[in-house]
Amino acid sequence: MAATLTAEVLQDDIAVSLARAMAAANKRARESGIDVLQSLISISQRALDGDLLWRINYGPKEYIGRRGGDLIVEVDPRDASIKRVLRGQ
């Protein structure tokens, strides 16, 4: 599904920051053995020492009756660097 990004979208700092963070987190998730396309993905922000991080959570789509197995990747929105990776038990 290809979509053309308009100049308006590319000028949206939050959208661009999130896209960069998501790409970095997806790469790390794949390297960690996560099937990104088969994951239920949620995104939130977390404050850390006065800064904000994108927190991207990869969980199983079929989560009922399952515990753990999530992967959480925290990404710095300024440079899309991975700050922390957490794996659920």
PDB file of N, CA, C and O in Angstrom:
ATOM      1  N   MET A   1       0.842  -1.167   0.000  1.00  0.00           N
ATOM      2  CA  MET A   1       0.000   0.000   0.000  1.00  0.00           C
ATOM      3  C   MET A   1       0.894   1.238   0.000  1.00  0.00           C
ATOM      4  O   MET A   1       1.388   1.659   1.046  1.00  0.00           O
ATOM      5  N   ALA A   2       1.088   1.797  -1.147  1.00  0.00           N
ATOM      6  CA  ALA A   2       1.927   2.980  -1.261  1.00  0.00           C
ATOM      7  C   ALA A   2       1.080   4.234  -1.070  1.00  0.00           C
ATOM      8  O   ALA A   2      -0.050   4.326  -1.549  1.00  0.00           O
ATOM      9  N   ALA A   3       1.655   5.182  -0.365  1.00  0.00           N
ATOM     10  CA  ALA A   3       0.975   6.457  -0.145  1.00  0.00           C
ATOM     11  C   ALA A   3       1.982   7.573  -0.377  1.00  0.00           C
ATOM     12  O   ALA A   3       3.141   7.485   0.030  1.00  0.00           O
ATOM     13  N   THR A   4       1.524   8.601  -1.027  1.00  0.00           N
ATOM     14  CA  THR A   4       2.372   9.761  -1.257  1.00  0.00           C
ATOM     15  C   THR A   4       2.253  10.683  -0.059  1.00  0.00           C
ATOM     16  O   THR A   4       1.149  11.049   0.345  1.00  0.00           O
ATOM     17  N   LEU A   5       3.380  11.053   0.503  1.00  0.00           N
ATOM     18  CA  LEU A   5       3.380  11.959   1.640  1.00  0.00           C
ATOM     19  C   LEU A   5       3.382  13.393   1.134  1.00  0.00           C
ATOM     20  O   LEU A   5       4.243  13.789   0.348  1.00  0.00           O
ATOM     21  N   THR A   6       2.423  14.147   1.587  1.00  0.00           N
ATOM     22  CA  THR A   6       2.328  15.538   1.179  1.00  0.00           C
ATOM     23  C   THR A   6       3.327  16.378   1.962  1.00  0.00           C
ATOM     24  O   THR A   6       3.852  15.944   2.988  1.00  0.00           O
ATOM     25  N   ALA A   7       3.581  17.574   1.473  1.00  0.00           N
ATOM     26  CA  ALA A   7       4.477  18.497   2.172  1.00  0.00           C
ATOM     27  C   ALA A   7       3.945  18.800   3.559  1.00  0.00           C
ATOM     28  O   ALA A   7       4.718  18.983   4.499  1.00  0.00           O
ATOM     29  N   GLU A   8       2.627  18.854   3.690  1.00  0.00           N
ATOM     30  CA  GLU A   8       2.008  19.128   4.994  1.00  0.00           C
ATOM     31  C   GLU A   8       2.345  18.036   6.005  1.00  0.00           C
ATOM     32  O   GLU A   8       2.644  18.327   7.163  1.00  0.00           O
ATOM     33  N   VAL A   9       2.295  16.796   5.571  1.00  0.00           N
ATOM     34  CA  VAL A   9       2.624  15.678   6.462  1.00  0.00           C
ATOM     35  C   VAL A   9       4.101  15.730   6.837  1.00  0.00           C
ATOM     36  O   VAL A   9       4.451  15.531   8.000  1.00  0.00           O
ATOM     37  N   LEU A  10       4.950  15.989   5.881  1.00  0.00           N
ATOM     38  CA  LEU A  10       6.393  16.018   6.141  1.00  0.00           C
ATOM     39  C   LEU A  10       6.804  17.191   7.020  1.00  0.00           C
ATOM     40  O   LEU A  10       7.903  17.187   7.575  1.00  0.00           O
ATOM     41  N   GLN A  11       5.949  18.187   7.155  1.00  0.00           N
ATOM     42  CA  GLN A  11       6.237  19.320   8.031  1.00  0.00           C
ATOM     43  C   GLN A  11       5.709  19.092   9.447  1.00  0.00           C
ATOM     44  O   GLN A  11       5.954  19.909  10.335  1.00  0.00           O
ATOM     45  N   ASP A  12       4.995  18.003   9.665  1.00  0.00           N
ATOM     46  CA  ASP A  12       4.461  17.667  10.987  1.00  0.00           C
ATOM     47  C   ASP A  12       5.569  17.003  11.800  1.00  0.00           C
ATOM     48  O   ASP A  12       5.899  15.840  11.572  1.00  0.00           O
ATOM     49  N   ASP A  13       6.136  17.736  12.739  1.00  0.00           N
ATOM     50  CA  ASP A  13       7.291  17.238  13.501  1.00  0.00           C
ATOM     51  C   ASP A  13       6.989  15.952  14.257  1.00  0.00           C
ATOM     52  O   ASP A  13       7.839  15.065  14.329  1.00  0.00           O
ATOM     53  N   ILE A  14       5.799  15.839  14.818  1.00  0.00           N
ATOM     54  CA  ILE A  14       5.460  14.626  15.572  1.00  0.00           C
ATOM     55  C   ILE A  14       5.333  13.431  14.638  1.00  0.00           C
ATOM     56  O   ILE A  14       5.822  12.347  14.959  1.00  0.00           O
ATOM     57  N   ALA A  15       4.691  13.606  13.498  1.00  0.00           N
ATOM     58  CA  ALA A  15       4.528  12.501  12.549  1.00  0.00           C
ATOM     59  C   ALA A  15       5.875  12.004  12.035  1.00  0.00           C
ATOM     60  O   ALA A  15       6.103  10.797  11.948  1.00  0.00           O
ATOM     61  N   VAL A  16       6.759  12.923  11.697  1.00  0.00           N
ATOM     62  CA  VAL A  16       8.080  12.542  11.184  1.00  0.00           C
ATOM     63  C   VAL A  16       8.904  11.881  12.284  1.00  0.00           C
ATOM     64  O   VAL A  16       9.577  10.880  12.037  1.00  0.00           O
ATOM     65  N   SER A  17       8.856  12.432  13.495  1.00  0.00           N
ATOM     66  CA  SER A  17       9.580  11.851  14.627  1.00  0.00           C
ATOM     67  C   SER A  17       9.098  10.428  14.903  1.00  0.00           C
ATOM     68  O   SER A  17       9.902   9.523  15.127  1.00  0.00           O
ATOM     69  N   LEU A  18       7.801  10.246  14.884  1.00  0.00           N
ATOM     70  CA  LEU A  18       7.240   8.922  15.149  1.00  0.00           C
ATOM     71  C   LEU A  18       7.597   7.936  14.039  1.00  0.00           C
ATOM     72  O   LEU A  18       7.894   6.774  14.315  1.00  0.00           O
ATOM     73  N   ALA A  19       7.570   8.387  12.801  1.00  0.00           N
ATOM     74  CA  ALA A  19       7.931   7.505  11.682  1.00  0.00           C
ATOM     75  C   ALA A  19       9.376   7.037  11.796  1.00  0.00           C
ATOM     76  O   ALA A  19       9.670   5.864  11.570  1.00  0.00           O
ATOM     77  N   ARG A  20      10.282   7.953  12.146  1.00  0.00           N
ATOM     78  CA  ARG A  20      11.687   7.586  12.314  1.00  0.00           C
ATOM     79  C   ARG A  20      11.862   6.619  13.480  1.00  0.00           C
ATOM     80  O   ARG A  20      12.597   5.636  13.381  1.00  0.00           O
ATOM     81  N   ALA A  21      11.179   6.909  14.582  1.00  0.00           N
ATOM     82  CA  ALA A  21      11.261   6.037  15.761  1.00  0.00           C
ATOM     83  C   ALA A  21      10.702   4.658  15.449  1.00  0.00           C
ATOM     84  O   ALA A  21      11.274   3.646  15.855  1.00  0.00           O
ATOM     85  N   MET A  22       9.593   4.615  14.734  1.00  0.00           N
ATOM     86  CA  MET A  22       8.961   3.339  14.395  1.00  0.00           C
ATOM     87  C   MET A  22       9.878   2.500  13.502  1.00  0.00           C
ATOM     88  O   MET A  22       9.987   1.289  13.691  1.00  0.00           O
ATOM     89  N   ALA A  23      10.530   3.129  12.542  1.00  0.00           N
ATOM     90  CA  ALA A  23      11.452   2.399  11.662  1.00  0.00           C
ATOM     91  C   ALA A  23      12.617   1.820  12.459  1.00  0.00           C
ATOM     92  O   ALA A  23      13.007   0.673  12.242  1.00  0.00           O
ATOM     93  N   ALA A  24      13.172   2.603  13.377  1.00  0.00           N
ATOM     94  CA  ALA A  24      14.280   2.118  14.202  1.00  0.00           C
ATOM     95  C   ALA A  24      13.820   0.981  15.116  1.00  0.00           C
ATOM     96  O   ALA A  24      14.523  -0.017  15.277  1.00  0.00           O
ATOM     97  N   ALA A  25      12.643   1.138  15.710  1.00  0.00           N
ATOM     98  CA  ALA A  25      12.118   0.100  16.613  1.00  0.00           C
ATOM     99  C   ALA A  25      11.788  -1.178  15.840  1.00  0.00           C
ATOM    100  O   ALA A  25      12.057  -2.278  16.324  1.00  0.00           O
ATOM    101  N   ASN A  26      11.214  -1.046  14.655  1.00  0.00           N
ATOM    102  CA  ASN A  26      10.911  -2.231  13.842  1.00  0.00           C
ATOM    103  C   ASN A  26      12.180  -3.011  13.505  1.00  0.00           C
ATOM    104  O   ASN A  26      12.198  -4.241  13.550  1.00  0.00           O
ATOM    105  N   LYS A  27      13.231  -2.281  13.168  1.00  0.00           N
ATOM    106  CA  LYS A  27      14.506  -2.950  12.857  1.00  0.00           C
ATOM    107  C   LYS A  27      15.002  -3.732  14.066  1.00  0.00           C
ATOM    108  O   LYS A  27      15.401  -4.889  13.934  1.00  0.00           O
ATOM    109  N   ARG A  28      14.981  -3.111  15.239  1.00  0.00           N
ATOM    110  CA  ARG A  28      15.440  -3.796  16.450  1.00  0.00           C
ATOM    111  C   ARG A  28      14.535  -4.979  16.786  1.00  0.00           C
ATOM    112  O   ARG A  28      15.018  -6.027  17.214  1.00  0.00           O
ATOM    113  N   ALA A  29      13.225  -4.818  16.594  1.00  0.00           N
ATOM    114  CA  ALA A  29      12.298  -5.913  16.878  1.00  0.00           C
ATOM    115  C   ALA A  29      12.585  -7.111  15.977  1.00  0.00           C
ATOM    116  O   ALA A  29      12.609  -8.250  16.443  1.00  0.00           O
ATOM    117  N   ARG A  30      12.803  -6.855  14.692  1.00  0.00           N
ATOM    118  CA  ARG A  30      13.120  -7.959  13.773  1.00  0.00           C
ATOM    119  C   ARG A  30      14.428  -8.646  14.175  1.00  0.00           C
ATOM    120  O   ARG A  30      14.528  -9.872  14.136  1.00  0.00           O
ATOM    121  N   GLU A  31      15.429  -7.848  14.560  1.00  0.00           N
ATOM    122  CA  GLU A  31      16.703  -8.420  15.007  1.00  0.00           C
ATOM    123  C   GLU A  31      16.522  -9.265  16.267  1.00  0.00           C
ATOM    124  O   GLU A  31      17.309 -10.176  16.526  1.00  0.00           O
ATOM    125  N   SER A  32      15.493  -8.963  17.045  1.00  0.00           N
ATOM    126  CA  SER A  32      15.210  -9.702  18.278  1.00  0.00           C
ATOM    127  C   SER A  32      14.277 -10.883  18.050  1.00  0.00           C
ATOM    128  O   SER A  32      13.854 -11.536  19.005  1.00  0.00           O
ATOM    129  N   GLY A  33      13.954 -11.160  16.790  1.00  0.00           N
ATOM    130  CA  GLY A  33      13.138 -12.327  16.464  1.00  0.00           C
ATOM    131  C   GLY A  33      11.634 -12.083  16.488  1.00  0.00           C
ATOM    132  O   GLY A  33      10.859 -13.039  16.493  1.00  0.00           O
ATOM    133  N   ILE A  34      11.210 -10.834  16.502  1.00  0.00           N
ATOM    134  CA  ILE A  34       9.786 -10.511  16.517  1.00  0.00           C
ATOM    135  C   ILE A  34       9.265 -10.419  15.085  1.00  0.00           C
ATOM    136  O   ILE A  34       9.881  -9.778  14.234  1.00  0.00           O
ATOM    137  N   ASP A  35       8.127 -11.063  14.825  1.00  0.00           N
ATOM    138  CA  ASP A  35       7.446 -10.921  13.537  1.00  0.00           C
ATOM    139  C   ASP A  35       6.576  -9.671  13.641  1.00  0.00           C
ATOM    140  O   ASP A  35       5.468  -9.719  14.174  1.00  0.00           O
ATOM    141  N   VAL A  36       7.084  -8.561  13.131  1.00  0.00           N
ATOM    142  CA  VAL A  36       6.434  -7.264  13.284  1.00  0.00           C
ATOM    143  C   VAL A  36       5.030  -7.275  12.692  1.00  0.00           C
ATOM    144  O   VAL A  36       4.110  -6.707  13.280  1.00  0.00           O
ATOM    145  N   LEU A  37       4.853  -7.913  11.541  1.00  0.00           N
ATOM    146  CA  LEU A  37       3.543  -7.934  10.892  1.00  0.00           C
ATOM    147  C   LEU A  37       2.514  -8.741  11.674  1.00  0.00           C
ATOM    148  O   LEU A  37       1.311  -8.543  11.504  1.00  0.00           O
ATOM    149  N   GLN A  38       2.972  -9.639  12.521  1.00  0.00           N
ATOM    150  CA  GLN A  38       2.055 -10.450  13.329  1.00  0.00           C
ATOM    151  C   GLN A  38       1.941  -9.938  14.755  1.00  0.00           C
ATOM    152  O   GLN A  38       1.453 -10.650  15.632  1.00  0.00           O
ATOM    153  N   SER A  39       2.387  -8.713  14.995  1.00  0.00           N
ATOM    154  CA  SER A  39       2.372  -8.130  16.333  1.00  0.00           C
ATOM    155  C   SER A  39       1.262  -7.094  16.460  1.00  0.00           C
ATOM    156  O   SER A  39       0.896  -6.419  15.498  1.00  0.00           O
ATOM    157  N   LEU A  40       0.747  -6.993  17.664  1.00  0.00           N
ATOM    158  CA  LEU A  40      -0.140  -5.900  18.031  1.00  0.00           C
ATOM    159  C   LEU A  40       0.782  -4.812  18.569  1.00  0.00           C
ATOM    160  O   LEU A  40       1.454  -5.013  19.580  1.00  0.00           O
ATOM    161  N   ILE A  41       0.819  -3.670  17.904  1.00  0.00           N
ATOM    162  CA  ILE A  41       1.780  -2.625  18.230  1.00  0.00           C
ATOM    163  C   ILE A  41       1.060  -1.456  18.889  1.00  0.00           C
ATOM    164  O   ILE A  41       0.051  -0.959  18.389  1.00  0.00           O
ATOM    165  N   SER A  42       1.607  -1.031  20.024  1.00  0.00           N
ATOM    166  CA  SER A  42       1.082   0.170  20.679  1.00  0.00           C
ATOM    167  C   SER A  42       2.238   1.131  20.905  1.00  0.00           C
ATOM    168  O   SER A  42       3.379   0.720  21.113  1.00  0.00           O
ATOM    169  N   ILE A  43       1.916   2.420  20.859  1.00  0.00           N
ATOM    170  CA  ILE A  43       2.932   3.460  20.972  1.00  0.00           C
ATOM    171  C   ILE A  43       2.498   4.468  22.021  1.00  0.00           C
ATOM    172  O   ILE A  43       1.346   4.903  22.053  1.00  0.00           O
ATOM    173  N   SER A  44       3.437   4.828  22.872  1.00  0.00           N
ATOM    174  CA  SER A  44       3.174   5.863  23.872  1.00  0.00           C
ATOM    175  C   SER A  44       4.449   6.670  24.068  1.00  0.00           C
ATOM    176  O   SER A  44       5.506   6.342  23.528  1.00  0.00           O
ATOM    177  N   GLN A  45       4.323   7.723  24.846  1.00  0.00           N
ATOM    178  CA  GLN A  45       5.494   8.512  25.198  1.00  0.00           C
ATOM    179  C   GLN A  45       5.794   8.301  26.667  1.00  0.00           C
ATOM    180  O   GLN A  45       4.898   8.053  27.473  1.00  0.00           O
ATOM    181  N   ARG A  46       7.075   8.403  27.000  1.00  0.00           N
ATOM    182  CA  ARG A  46       7.507   8.256  28.386  1.00  0.00           C
ATOM    183  C   ARG A  46       8.512   9.352  28.688  1.00  0.00           C
ATOM    184  O   ARG A  46       9.405   9.635  27.889  1.00  0.00           O
ATOM    185  N   ALA A  47       8.354   9.964  29.854  1.00  0.00           N
ATOM    186  CA  ALA A  47       9.297  11.005  30.280  1.00  0.00           C
ATOM    187  C   ALA A  47      10.498  10.353  30.949  1.00  0.00           C
ATOM    188  O   ALA A  47      10.351   9.424  31.744  1.00  0.00           O
ATOM    189  N   LEU A  48      11.686  10.848  30.621  1.00  0.00           N
ATOM    190  CA  LEU A  48      12.914  10.348  31.209  1.00  0.00           C
ATOM    191  C   LEU A  48      13.862  11.524  31.408  1.00  0.00           C
ATOM    192  O   LEU A  48      14.377  12.083  30.440  1.00  0.00           O
ATOM    193  N   ASP A  49      14.088  11.890  32.640  1.00  0.00           N
ATOM    194  CA  ASP A  49      15.005  12.993  32.966  1.00  0.00           C
ATOM    195  C   ASP A  49      14.694  14.274  32.191  1.00  0.00           C
ATOM    196  O   ASP A  49      15.601  14.937  31.687  1.00  0.00           O
ATOM    197  N   GLY A  50      13.428  14.610  32.102  1.00  0.00           N
ATOM    198  CA  GLY A  50      13.022  15.838  31.424  1.00  0.00           C
ATOM    199  C   GLY A  50      12.876  15.716  29.920  1.00  0.00           C
ATOM    200  O   GLY A  50      12.423  16.658  29.270  1.00  0.00           O
ATOM    201  N   ASP A  51      13.245  14.592  29.357  1.00  0.00           N
ATOM    202  CA  ASP A  51      13.094  14.350  27.923  1.00  0.00           C
ATOM    203  C   ASP A  51      11.959  13.361  27.702  1.00  0.00           C
ATOM    204  O   ASP A  51      11.528  12.679  28.632  1.00  0.00           O
ATOM    205  N   LEU A  52      11.482  13.289  26.474  1.00  0.00           N
ATOM    206  CA  LEU A  52      10.456  12.317  26.118  1.00  0.00           C
ATOM    207  C   LEU A  52      11.055  11.234  25.234  1.00  0.00           C
ATOM    208  O   LEU A  52      11.921  11.504  24.403  1.00  0.00           O
ATOM    209  N   LEU A  53      10.588  10.017  25.421  1.00  0.00           N
ATOM    210  CA  LEU A  53      10.965   8.895  24.570  1.00  0.00           C
ATOM    211  C   LEU A  53       9.707   8.312  23.962  1.00  0.00           C
ATOM    212  O   LEU A  53       8.650   8.312  24.593  1.00  0.00           O
ATOM    213  N   TRP A  54       9.813   7.817  22.741  1.00  0.00           N
ATOM    214  CA  TRP A  54       8.741   7.016  22.186  1.00  0.00           C
ATOM    215  C   TRP A  54       8.902   5.605  22.748  1.00  0.00           C
ATOM    216  O   TRP A  54      10.001   5.050  22.722  1.00  0.00           O
ATOM    217  N   ARG A  55       7.833   5.030  23.248  1.00  0.00           N
ATOM    218  CA  ARG A  55       7.851   3.659  23.764  1.00  0.00           C
ATOM    219  C   ARG A  55       6.967   2.826  22.839  1.00  0.00           C
ATOM    220  O   ARG A  55       5.751   3.006  22.796  1.00  0.00           O
ATOM    221  N   ILE A  56       7.589   1.922  22.108  1.00  0.00           N
ATOM    222  CA  ILE A  56       6.882   1.114  21.122  1.00  0.00           C
ATOM    223  C   ILE A  56       6.854  -0.327  21.620  1.00  0.00           C
ATOM    224  O   ILE A  56       7.892  -0.953  21.835  1.00  0.00           O
ATOM    225  N   ASN A  57       5.626  -0.836  21.797  1.00  0.00           N
ATOM    226  CA  ASN A  57       5.408  -2.159  22.377  1.00  0.00           C
ATOM    227  C   ASN A  57       4.916  -3.123  21.300  1.00  0.00           C
ATOM    228  O   ASN A  57       3.951  -2.832  20.594  1.00  0.00           O
ATOM    229  N   TYR A  58       5.579  -4.264  21.178  1.00  0.00           N
ATOM    230  CA  TYR A  58       5.195  -5.328  20.248  1.00  0.00           C
ATOM    231  C   TYR A  58       4.673  -6.500  21.068  1.00  0.00           C
ATOM    232  O   TYR A  58       5.415  -7.107  21.840  1.00  0.00           O
ATOM    233  N   GLY A  59       3.404  -6.811  20.896  1.00  0.00           N
ATOM    234  CA  GLY A  59       2.804  -7.927  21.615  1.00  0.00           C
ATOM    235  C   GLY A  59       2.106  -8.857  20.638  1.00  0.00           C
ATOM    236  O   GLY A  59       1.911  -8.503  19.475  1.00  0.00           O
ATOM    237  N   PRO A  60       1.729 -10.041  21.096  1.00  0.00           N
ATOM    238  CA  PRO A  60       1.045 -10.981  20.210  1.00  0.00           C
ATOM    239  C   PRO A  60      -0.375 -10.510  19.884  1.00  0.00           C
ATOM    240  O   PRO A  60      -1.064  -9.972  20.751  1.00  0.00           O
ATOM    241  N   LYS A  61      -0.809 -10.708  18.645  1.00  0.00           N
ATOM    242  CA  LYS A  61      -2.176 -10.335  18.273  1.00  0.00           C
ATOM    243  C   LYS A  61      -3.185 -11.180  19.041  1.00  0.00           C
ATOM    244  O   LYS A  61      -4.245 -10.694  19.436  1.00  0.00           O
ATOM    245  N   GLU A  62      -2.851 -12.422  19.243  1.00  0.00           N
ATOM    246  CA  GLU A  62      -3.722 -13.333  19.996  1.00  0.00           C
ATOM    247  C   GLU A  62      -3.243 -13.361  21.439  1.00  0.00           C
ATOM    248  O   GLU A  62      -2.552 -14.294  21.849  1.00  0.00           O
ATOM    249  N   TYR A  63      -3.601 -12.358  22.198  1.00  0.00           N
ATOM    250  CA  TYR A  63      -3.069 -12.186  23.549  1.00  0.00           C
ATOM    251  C   TYR A  63      -3.934 -12.803  24.646  1.00  0.00           C
ATOM    252  O   TYR A  63      -3.483 -12.914  25.786  1.00  0.00           O
ATOM    253  N   ILE A  64      -5.155 -13.202  24.331  1.00  0.00           N
ATOM    254  CA  ILE A  64      -6.026 -13.764  25.358  1.00  0.00           C
ATOM    255  C   ILE A  64      -5.458 -15.103  25.821  1.00  0.00           C
ATOM    256  O   ILE A  64      -5.183 -15.989  25.012  1.00  0.00           O
ATOM    257  N   GLY A  65      -5.289 -15.234  27.124  1.00  0.00           N
ATOM    258  CA  GLY A  65      -4.758 -16.457  27.707  1.00  0.00           C
ATOM    259  C   GLY A  65      -3.243 -16.558  27.649  1.00  0.00           C
ATOM    260  O   GLY A  65      -2.680 -17.579  28.042  1.00  0.00           O
ATOM    261  N   ARG A  66      -2.577 -15.526  27.171  1.00  0.00           N
ATOM    262  CA  ARG A  66      -1.116 -15.526  27.096  1.00  0.00           C
ATOM    263  C   ARG A  66      -0.556 -14.534  28.081  1.00  0.00           C
ATOM    264  O   ARG A  66      -1.176 -13.514  28.382  1.00  0.00           O
ATOM    265  N   ARG A  67       0.593 -14.832  28.569  1.00  0.00           N
ATOM    266  CA  ARG A  67       1.314 -13.901  29.449  1.00  0.00           C
ATOM    267  C   ARG A  67       2.684 -13.658  28.882  1.00  0.00           C
ATOM    268  O   ARG A  67       3.342 -14.569  28.381  1.00  0.00           O
ATOM    269  N   GLY A  68       3.106 -12.412  28.969  1.00  0.00           N
ATOM    270  CA  GLY A  68       4.467 -12.074  28.579  1.00  0.00           C
ATOM    271  C   GLY A  68       4.723 -12.182  27.096  1.00  0.00           C
ATOM    272  O   GLY A  68       3.801 -12.295  26.288  1.00  0.00           O
ATOM    273  N   GLY A  69       5.988 -12.146  26.758  1.00  0.00           N
ATOM    274  CA  GLY A  69       6.414 -12.256  25.379  1.00  0.00           C
ATOM    275  C   GLY A  69       6.472 -10.937  24.628  1.00  0.00           C
ATOM    276  O   GLY A  69       6.870 -10.903  23.464  1.00  0.00           O
ATOM    277  N   ASP A  70       6.080  -9.854  25.281  1.00  0.00           N
ATOM    278  CA  ASP A  70       6.135  -8.547  24.624  1.00  0.00           C
ATOM    279  C   ASP A  70       7.583  -8.071  24.491  1.00  0.00           C
ATOM    280  O   ASP A  70       8.465  -8.461  25.256  1.00  0.00           O
ATOM    281  N   LEU A  71       7.788  -7.228  23.506  1.00  0.00           N
ATOM    282  CA  LEU A  71       9.060  -6.535  23.353  1.00  0.00           C
ATOM    283  C   LEU A  71       8.743  -5.047  23.378  1.00  0.00           C
ATOM    284  O   LEU A  71       7.860  -4.581  22.659  1.00  0.00           O
ATOM    285  N   ILE A  72       9.459  -4.309  24.201  1.00  0.00           N
ATOM    286  CA  ILE A  72       9.282  -2.866  24.300  1.00  0.00           C
ATOM    287  C   ILE A  72      10.590  -2.206  23.890  1.00  0.00           C
ATOM    288  O   ILE A  72      11.655  -2.518  24.421  1.00  0.00           O
ATOM    289  N   VAL A  73      10.489  -1.287  22.933  1.00  0.00           N
ATOM    290  CA  VAL A  73      11.661  -0.565  22.449  1.00  0.00           C
ATOM    291  C   VAL A  73      11.431   0.917  22.725  1.00  0.00           C
ATOM    292  O   VAL A  73      10.434   1.488  22.282  1.00  0.00           O
ATOM    293  N   GLU A  74      12.351   1.538  23.458  1.00  0.00           N
ATOM    294  CA  GLU A  74      12.269   2.966  23.736  1.00  0.00           C
ATOM    295  C   GLU A  74      13.248   3.703  22.825  1.00  0.00           C
ATOM    296  O   GLU A  74      14.429   3.365  22.748  1.00  0.00           O
ATOM    297  N   VAL A  75      12.726   4.719  22.138  1.00  0.00           N
ATOM    298  CA  VAL A  75      13.490   5.420  21.111  1.00  0.00           C
ATOM    299  C   VAL A  75      13.514   6.920  21.415  1.00  0.00           C
ATOM    300  O   VAL A  75      12.490   7.517  21.748  1.00  0.00           O
ATOM    301  N   ASP A  76      14.694   7.511  21.295  1.00  0.00           N
ATOM    302  CA  ASP A  76      14.856   8.954  21.463  1.00  0.00           C
ATOM    303  C   ASP A  76      14.357   9.641  20.188  1.00  0.00           C
ATOM    304  O   ASP A  76      14.873   9.373  19.103  1.00  0.00           O
ATOM    305  N   PRO A  77      13.362  10.520  20.306  1.00  0.00           N
ATOM    306  CA  PRO A  77      12.807  11.148  19.101  1.00  0.00           C
ATOM    307  C   PRO A  77      13.759  12.129  18.417  1.00  0.00           C
ATOM    308  O   PRO A  77      13.559  12.460  17.249  1.00  0.00           O
ATOM    309  N   ARG A  78      14.772  12.591  19.110  1.00  0.00           N
ATOM    310  CA  ARG A  78      15.686  13.572  18.511  1.00  0.00           C
ATOM    311  C   ARG A  78      16.549  12.972  17.425  1.00  0.00           C
ATOM    312  O   ARG A  78      16.810  13.622  16.413  1.00  0.00           O
ATOM    313  N   ASP A  79      17.006  11.720  17.619  1.00  0.00           N
ATOM    314  CA  ASP A  79      17.906  11.115  16.638  1.00  0.00           C
ATOM    315  C   ASP A  79      17.539   9.668  16.286  1.00  0.00           C
ATOM    316  O   ASP A  79      18.299   8.983  15.601  1.00  0.00           O
ATOM    317  N   ALA A  80      16.382   9.210  16.753  1.00  0.00           N
ATOM    318  CA  ALA A  80      15.881   7.857  16.489  1.00  0.00           C
ATOM    319  C   ALA A  80      16.821   6.774  17.017  1.00  0.00           C
ATOM    320  O   ALA A  80      16.860   5.664  16.487  1.00  0.00           O
ATOM    321  N   SER A  81      17.578   7.105  18.065  1.00  0.00           N
ATOM    322  CA  SER A  81      18.459   6.094  18.656  1.00  0.00           C
ATOM    323  C   SER A  81      17.688   5.268  19.681  1.00  0.00           C
ATOM    324  O   SER A  81      16.808   5.774  20.377  1.00  0.00           O
ATOM    325  N   ILE A  82      18.035   3.993  19.755  1.00  0.00           N
ATOM    326  CA  ILE A  82      17.409   3.087  20.709  1.00  0.00           C
ATOM    327  C   ILE A  82      18.014   3.354  22.088  1.00  0.00           C
ATOM    328  O   ILE A  82      19.232   3.294  22.254  1.00  0.00           O
ATOM    329  N   LYS A  83      17.176   3.645  23.062  1.00  0.00           N
ATOM    330  CA  LYS A  83      17.650   3.920  24.406  1.00  0.00           C
ATOM    331  C   LYS A  83      17.552   2.703  25.325  1.00  0.00           C
ATOM    332  O   LYS A  83      18.386   2.510  26.210  1.00  0.00           O
ATOM    333  N   ARG A  84      16.514   1.883  25.100  1.00  0.00           N
ATOM    334  CA  ARG A  84      16.353   0.718  25.965  1.00  0.00           C
ATOM    335  C   ARG A  84      15.442  -0.290  25.263  1.00  0.00           C
ATOM    336  O   ARG A  84      14.508   0.081  24.551  1.00  0.00           O
ATOM    337  N   VAL A  85      15.737  -1.572  25.481  1.00  0.00           N
ATOM    338  CA  VAL A  85      14.911  -2.662  24.964  1.00  0.00           C
ATOM    339  C   VAL A  85      14.549  -3.552  26.150  1.00  0.00           C
ATOM    340  O   VAL A  85      15.419  -4.006  26.894  1.00  0.00           O
ATOM    341  N   LEU A  86      13.263  -3.790  26.309  1.00  0.00           N
ATOM    342  CA  LEU A  86      12.769  -4.637  27.390  1.00  0.00           C
ATOM    343  C   LEU A  86      11.995  -5.792  26.803  1.00  0.00           C
ATOM    344  O   LEU A  86      11.230  -5.614  25.855  1.00  0.00           O
ATOM    345  N   ARG A  87      12.187  -6.975  27.359  1.00  0.00           N
ATOM    346  CA  ARG A  87      11.435  -8.145  26.892  1.00  0.00           C
ATOM    347  C   ARG A  87      10.618  -8.681  28.049  1.00  0.00           C
ATOM    348  O   ARG A  87      11.138  -8.907  29.142  1.00  0.00           O
ATOM    349  N   GLY A  88       9.311  -8.887  27.794  1.00  0.00           N
ATOM    350  CA  GLY A  88       8.417  -9.443  28.809  1.00  0.00           C
ATOM    351  C   GLY A  88       8.713 -10.911  29.069  1.00  0.00           C
ATOM    352  O   GLY A  88       9.196 -11.629  28.193  1.00  0.00           O
ATOM    353  N   GLN A  89       8.420 -11.333  30.261  1.00  0.00           N
ATOM    354  CA  GLN A  89       8.681 -12.727  30.642  1.00  0.00           C
ATOM    355  C   GLN A  89       7.489 -13.603  30.383  1.00  0.00           C
ATOM    356  O   GLN A  89       7.537 -14.805  30.646  1.00  0.00           O
TER     357      GLN A  89
END
